[in-house]
Amino acid sequence: QVRLVESGGGLVQAGGSLRLSCSASGTRIGAKTMGWYRQIPGKQRELVASITNGDRTNYADFVKGRFTISRLYAKNTIYLQMSSLQPEDTGTYYCNAQFIVGPIGNHWGQGTQVTVSS
């Protein structure tokens, strides 16, 4: 059973930074793609950033230049360094891992809250 555990959320002032972490446990197989999604109240969950096992990254337009995703393969862990945070970045951030072997399928973490005050 794959389990994704997120950490690093919290309350920060506008212009500040936070670093989110997500570790996948329960498997030694690396996910094909891992990423971060966010859900803002009243809106659908949306992609923030993702990274493949070939280090190809993809960013939503609204975070380009502000957020950086990285991956530590040895620990099946990803990070999201968030800078220049704005109140509109407030929401619940979810870790996602997509496996094509082993625990095949789409797996989600429980979410971590990010709140940016103005």
C-alpha positions in Angstrom: 0.0 0.0 0.0 1.6 3.3 -1.1 1.3 6.1 1.3 2.2 9.7 0.6 3.0 11.9 3.5 3.2 15.7 3.1 4.7 18.2 5.4 5.8 21.9 5.4 2.6 23.7 5.1 1.7 26.6 7.4 1.0 30.3 7.7 3.2 32.9 6.0 3.0 36.5 5.1 2.7 37.7 1.5 6.1 37.7 -0.1 7.3 34.9 2.1 8.5 31.4 1.3 7.6 27.8 2.3 9.0 24.4 1.4 6.7 21.4 1.0 7.9 17.8 1.2 6.2 14.6 0.2 7.6 11.1 0.8 6.2 7.9 -0.7 6.4 4.9 1.5 5.2 1.3 1.1 7.1 0.7 -2.2 10.7 0.7 -3.4 9.6 1.4 -6.9 10.0 4.9 -8.1 6.9 6.7 -9.4 6.9 7.7 -13.0 5.6 11.1 -12.1 5.2 12.9 -8.8 3.7 16.3 -8.4 1.8 18.9 -6.4 -1.8 19.9 -6.8 -3.8 22.5 -4.9 -7.4 23.0 -4.1 -8.7 26.5 -3.3 -12.2 26.6 -1.7 -14.8 26.8 -4.4 -12.5 25.7 -7.2 -11.4 22.4 -8.7 -8.1 20.8 -7.8 -5.4 22.1 -10.1 -1.9 21.1 -11.0 0.8 23.2 -9.5 4.0 21.4 -10.6 5.1 17.9 -11.5 8.4 16.1 -12.2 8.9 12.8 -14.0 11.5 10.1 -13.3 13.5 11.7 -16.2 13.5 15.0 -14.3 11.1 16.7 -16.8 9.2 19.4 -14.9 5.9 21.0 -15.7 4.6 24.1 -14.0 1.3 25.9 -13.9 1.5 29.3 -15.4 0.6 31.0 -12.2 3.7 29.6 -10.4 6.3 29.9 -13.0 9.3 31.7 -11.7 8.1 31.5 -8.1 8.0 27.8 -7.3 10.5 25.0 -7.9 9.9 21.3 -7.8 12.7 18.9 -7.1 13.0 15.1 -6.5 15.2 12.9 -4.3 14.9 9.5 -6.0 16.7 7.5 -3.3 13.9 8.4 -0.9 10.9 8.7 -3.4 10.6 12.2 -2.1 9.7 15.4 -3.8 9.9 19.0 -2.7 8.2 22.2 -3.6 10.1 25.4 -2.8 7.5 28.2 -2.9 8.7 31.8 -3.0 7.0 35.2 -3.4 3.8 33.7 -2.0 0.6 35.6 -2.5 -2.8 35.4 -0.7 -4.2 33.7 -3.8 -1.8 30.8 -3.2 -3.8 29.9 -0.1 -5.2 26.4 -0.3 -4.7 22.8 0.4 -1.7 21.3 -1.4 -1.8 17.6 -2.3 1.0 15.4 -3.3 0.4 13.0 -6.2 2.3 10.0 -7.4 1.7 8.1 -10.6 3.0 4.5 -10.9 3.1 2.5 -14.0 4.7 -0.6 -12.4 4.2 -2.0 -8.9 1.4 -0.1 -7.2 0.0 0.9 -10.6 -2.3 4.0 -10.5 -2.7 7.4 -9.1 -2.0 8.0 -5.4 -2.7 11.0 -3.3 -1.5 12.4 0.0 -3.8 13.8 2.7 -3.0 17.4 1.9 -1.2 20.1 3.7 -2.7 23.6 4.3 -0.9 26.7 3.0 -2.2 30.0 4.2 -0.7 33.3 2.9 -1.8 36.4 4.8 -1.8 39.9 3.2 
